Amino acid sequence: KARQYYLKMCKAIIVIQNYYHAYKAQVNQRKNFLRVKKAATCLQAAYRGYKVRQLIKQQSIAALKIQSAFRGYNKRVKYQSVLQSIIKIQRWYRAYKTLHDTRTHFLKTKAAVVSLQSAYRGWKVRKQIRREHQAALKIQSAFRMTKAQKQFRLFKTAALVIQQNFRAWTAGRKQRMEYIELRHAVLILQSMWKG
């Protein structure tokens, strides 16, 4: 019984030891696994970091190339637009300058022509005014002469009428005086006859 108990205890101890050794081995294996896993993770992280850095570097280089190409294209487009704008502005300025010069020349020519026209018209108007003035003087002299002749005729007619009236009045007065004298003589004779 004691031997059986001892053997049972030995088996139990061996089982416990096996379990313990297995547990310790498992713990050690787990530690080793975790260490290896950690190392692998570190290596993977380092490799992935290296790959990511390489990818980022490549992407950065590609982005720089794309950006430089785009900036160059954008600069070329801007330069072309600025060049076209400058050409348009130059054309517009040259056209404006030509138009301004042409307009200035036209205005100078127009001013000269207007001056000549005004001088000619002034001379023509002065000539016309002199002619009209002479004609007006002739008309006025003829009108004044006609008016003076008419007035003279009126005065002459009036003088003749006045003379006729004066002569008639004088003749009437003379006849009246003769009539008065004759009447006075007749009255004297009548009074003498009656007396």
Secondary structure as GFF3:
##gff-version 3
##sequence-region A 1 195
A	DSSP	alpha_helix	2	194	.	.	.	ID=ss1
###
